[in-house]
Amino acid sequence: MLKNETPPEELKTADIQCIFAASYAAKDCHSLVEATKQVLSRAIRIKSELFPKAHLIFASCSHAFPGSGEAELRLKSELCRSASVDYLEAGSIINSVTELEACRDLLKQRSVLPERILVVTCELHSRREYLLAQKIFPDSKVFVTCVSHTFELEPWHPMPSMRTWPRLLLSQVCGYAAFQAMSWGIYFLGQTS
């Protein structure tokens, strides 16, 4: 129901210019949650194998625990360096909206205006990430690739909504509904009334 993914054959010929790896947080100061690790690993693989000239960009979740943003950035940077892949860090974020906004702002600072972007995320986040990317990058064609939803659920995840299926599914359905309402013009990013 919530999965939205670009067919692999379409993605291979897309000439992607920017690859965004979604954040699911760090587990602690020494390890990433599995979803974050799998998403970044897929983004690294896609950059290496299909789009070596694309910008790989990511941010980090700053509210999972004190120091989580810095820990996640460090751990993600280590993964990229170990794979010999260049990357851009967009800083700390608090949700999917601020994540893609931070990525957009960093690209603007570098005068990068991508025509085609790829969002790498988990299945349950994919529809709302797609809607959000369309809003934040209105002049870009958005592509999405996913890792399995099974990585999203971790009983020891630092954020309670990611620990049990009922909480995870409820948060995903509510998030999708909010972003769908936004796409219908009921709510718009940055609007206060």
N, C-alpha and C positions, 0 to 999 in steps of 0.2 A: 504493500500500500504506500509506504513512504519512500521507497527506493526510486531514485531517478539517476540513471547512468547513461552516458554517451556510449553507443555501441563501439566496441574495440576497433572495428575496421574504419569507422568514421574518425575516431581519435587518432589513429596512426597517420592519417593524411591531413591533420588539422593545422599543422605548422604553428604550434603553440608558442607564444612569446613569454608568458608568465605562468608559473606553476605555484599554486598556493597550497600548502600543507596545513590542514586544520589542526588546531590544538585541542587535546583532551586532558591536558595537565601532566604534571610530574607526579609520580607516586610519593616520592620523598626526595630528599636532596641528592640521592644517589641513583635513582632510576625513574624512567618514564612509565606512565601507565601503558598497557599494551596497545590501546587504540592509538595513542600518540606515536608510539614506536612503529606500528604497522603502517600508519598513514605516511609518516616521513620516509620510511623505507620504500614504500611504493613511489612516492614523489621522486626520490633519489634515483630509483631504477628507471622511471619514465624519462627523467632528464638525461640520464646517462645513455639509455638505449635509443630514445626517439628524438629528443629535442635538446641536444647539448648546448645550444645557444640560448635557450630559454632562461629567464631569471627564476630561480627557486627562492621562494620567500615564505617566511613563517613568523609567527608571533608566539607569545607564551602566556599561559593562564596565570594571572597574578593573585587570584583569590582562593586557591586550593588550600594553601597553608602559608604561614609567614616565610617569605623567601622563595616561594614556589616559582615566581616569574623568572628570577635569576637562575634558579636551578634548572628549569626547563630549557632556557636559552643555552646554558652551558652544555647540557646533555645533548640537545639537538645539534649544536655546533660540533661537538665531538663526533657524532654520527656522520655528519656531512664531511668533516675533515678526514675521517677514516675511509670514506668512499672516494676521496679526492674530488669532491663536488663543490663548486662555488655556490654561495647562498647569500641572501640578504635577511637581516633580522629586523623585524618591524616593532620590536619592543614588547612590553607587557600589555595584556588586554583583559577584559572581564567577561566578554561574551562574543558570540559570532558576529554581531554588528560591529563592535569596536575592533574586532580582529581584522575584518576585511577593510574597514575604514583606515586602520593603521597601515595595512599593506598598500592601499590606494595612495595614502599621503606620502609614504616613503617612495613609491614609484614616481609620484608627481615631483618630489624634491629632486629626483634624478632625471627628470624630463622624459620618463618612460610612459608612453600612452599605448598600452597594448590593445591590439585589435582582436586577439584571441587569447583567452585565459583558460586554464584548467584548474578546477578545485578538486583536491584530493581529500576525501572525507570518509566517514563510515556510512553504511547504508541508511541508517535511521535519520541521519542528519542531512542526507543528500538533497531532498526536495527543498528544504528551507535554505540550505546553502546556495542552491541554484537560484532561487527567488531573490535572495539577498545579494548575490553577486550581480544579478541583472540590474538591481537598483543602484548598487554602488559603482558599477562599471557599465553605465548605460550605453556607451559607445563600443563595447567589446562583445564579441560572441563568446558565450560561456559554455564550457564543456565540463563534465563531471565524471570522475572515476571514484570507485568505492572499494573499501576493504569490508570484510564481513561485519555484520552487526554483532556477531558474537564477541568481538573485541571491545565493544562499547560497555559491556557489563562486567564490572569487577567488584566482588564483595568488599575489597579493601580500598576501593577508590576514595580519594580524599573528599570528593563531593557526594553527598548522600543521594542525589538524584541518579547517580550512575551505579548504585549498588544492588538494586533489585529490579526485576523485570517490570512490576507494576509502576514503580516510580519512574523508571527510564522511559517506558512507553507513554505514560501520561505526560512527562516533560516534552517528549518529542512531538506528540500530537498537539499539545498546546502551543509549542514553538512553531510548528508548521501552520497552525490556524492563524497565529499572530502574523506570520510573514505572508500568508495568503491574503489576509485582510489588508496588509500593507500594499500588496501588489494590486489590489482592487481600488486603491486610493483611499481606503478608510483611515489609514495611518501612513504617514510618510516620515522617513528618517530626518531627524533634525527639527521636526515640527513640534512645537510645544503646546499647541491648542487643537 
